[in-house]
Amino acid sequence: MAEQTPTPKIYWRKLFIKVAAFAATEAVCNMSGLSTIANYAEFLTDNNTIAIATETIHNLITLV
């Protein structure tokens, strides 16, 4: 017979505390506007976005 692997034990209290802390942090960041900054930084880290922005700035500089 195949040997069954034991199911991992879930530490519910620890999981609840982590989820609650994450939710509270998200709420505070959303209310203070920091979430917008984080989203913008994530948008800028996309390689395609950086290439397009660099090309656009380069074109603007050459026009001046």
GROMACS elastic network, one bead per residue, 0.5 to 0.9 nm:
[ bonds ]
;  ai    aj funct       b0    kb
    4     7     6  0.89311   500
    5     8     6  0.89718   500
    6     9     6  0.88462   500
   10    13     6  0.89105   500
   10    14     6  0.87949   500
   10    15     6  0.79626   500
   11    14     6  0.55506   500
   11    15     6  0.61582   500
   11    16     6  0.86586   500
   12    15     6  0.50002   500
   12    16     6  0.59615   500
   12    17     6  0.85426   500
   13    16     6  0.51067   500
   13    17     6  0.62009   500
   13    18     6  0.86751   500
   14    17     6  0.51835   500
   14    18     6  0.62640   500
   14    19     6  0.86837   500
   15    18     6  0.52000   500
   15    19     6  0.61638   500
   15    20     6  0.85168   500
   16    19     6  0.51628   500
   16    20     6  0.59718   500
   16    21     6  0.84513   500
   17    20     6  0.51210   500
   17    21     6  0.60213   500
   17    22     6  0.85093   500
   18    21     6  0.51298   500
   18    22     6  0.61061   500
   18    23     6  0.85921   500
   19    22     6  0.50682   500
   19    23     6  0.61094   500
   19    24     6  0.85785   500
   20    23     6  0.50875   500
   20    24     6  0.60909   500
   20    25     6  0.85187   500
   21    24     6  0.51409   500
   21    25     6  0.60848   500
   21    26     6  0.85455   500
   22    25     6  0.51398   500
   22    26     6  0.61247   500
   22    27     6  0.86126   500
   23    26     6  0.50856   500
   23    27     6  0.61665   500
   23    28     6  0.86999   500
   24    27     6  0.50887   500
   24    28     6  0.62469   500
   24    29     6  0.85947   500
   25    28     6  0.51871   500
   25    29     6  0.60883   500
   25    30     6  0.85004   500
   26    29     6  0.51099   500
   26    30     6  0.59907   500
   26    31     6  0.85434   500
   26    35     6  0.77173   500
   27    30     6  0.51381   500
   27    31     6  0.61703   500
   27    32     6  0.86255   500
   28    31     6  0.51916   500
   28    32     6  0.61604   500
   28    33     6  0.85825   500
   28    34     6  0.84775   500
   29    32     6  0.51759   500
   29    33     6  0.60239   500
   29    35     6  0.54110   500
   29    36     6  0.86787   500
   30    33     6  0.52663   500
   30    34     6  0.61978   500
   30    35     6  0.51578   500
   30    36     6  0.75792   500
   31    34     6  0.78225   500
   31    35     6  0.83131   500
   32    35     6  0.77940   500
   33    36     6  0.56040   500
   33    37     6  0.70536   500
   34    37     6  0.50987   500
   34    38     6  0.62977   500
   34    39     6  0.86775   500
   35    38     6  0.50324   500
   35    39     6  0.61497   500
   35    40     6  0.85512   500
   36    39     6  0.51088   500
   36    40     6  0.61393   500
   36    41     6  0.86153   500
   37    40     6  0.50554   500
   37    41     6  0.61540   500
   37    42     6  0.85957   500
   38    41     6  0.50864   500
   38    42     6  0.61732   500
   38    43     6  0.85511   500
   39    42     6  0.50460   500
   39    43     6  0.61176   500
   39    44     6  0.86712   500
   40    44     6  0.62307   500
   40    45     6  0.87353   500
   41    44     6  0.50732   500
   41    45     6  0.62872   500
   42    45     6  0.52200   500
   42    46     6  0.69106   500
   43    46     6  0.57315   500
   43    49     6  0.72465   500
   43    50     6  0.89785   500
   44    47     6  0.77116   500
   44    48     6  0.88801   500
   44    49     6  0.61002   500
   44    50     6  0.61867   500
   45    48     6  0.86471   500
   45    49     6  0.74244   500
   45    50     6  0.69985   500
   46    49     6  0.53748   500
   46    50     6  0.64829   500
   46    51     6  0.88995   500
   47    50     6  0.51991   500
   47    51     6  0.62837   500
   47    52     6  0.87465   500
   48    51     6  0.51432   500
   48    52     6  0.62442   500
   48    53     6  0.86009   500
   49    52     6  0.51876   500
   49    53     6  0.60663   500
   49    54     6  0.84892   500
   50    53     6  0.51026   500
   50    54     6  0.59882   500
   50    55     6  0.85007   500
   51    54     6  0.51488   500
   51    55     6  0.61297   500
   51    56     6  0.85583   500
   52    55     6  0.51518   500
   52    56     6  0.60895   500
   52    57     6  0.86185   500
   53    56     6  0.50811   500
   53    57     6  0.61428   500
   53    58     6  0.84940   500
   54    57     6  0.51998   500
   54    58     6  0.60545   500
   54    59     6  0.85779   500
   55    58     6  0.50163   500
   55    59     6  0.61249   500
   55    60     6  0.86022   500
   56    59     6  0.50959   500
   56    60     6  0.61824   500
   56    61     6  0.86476   500
   57    60     6  0.50337   500
   57    61     6  0.61591   500
   57    62     6  0.86559   500
   58    61     6  0.51799   500
   58    62     6  0.62795   500
   58    63     6  0.87474   500
   59    62     6  0.52026   500
   59    63     6  0.62961   500
   59    64     6  0.89290   500
   60    63     6  0.52145   500
   60    64     6  0.65981   500
   61    64     6  0.53669   500
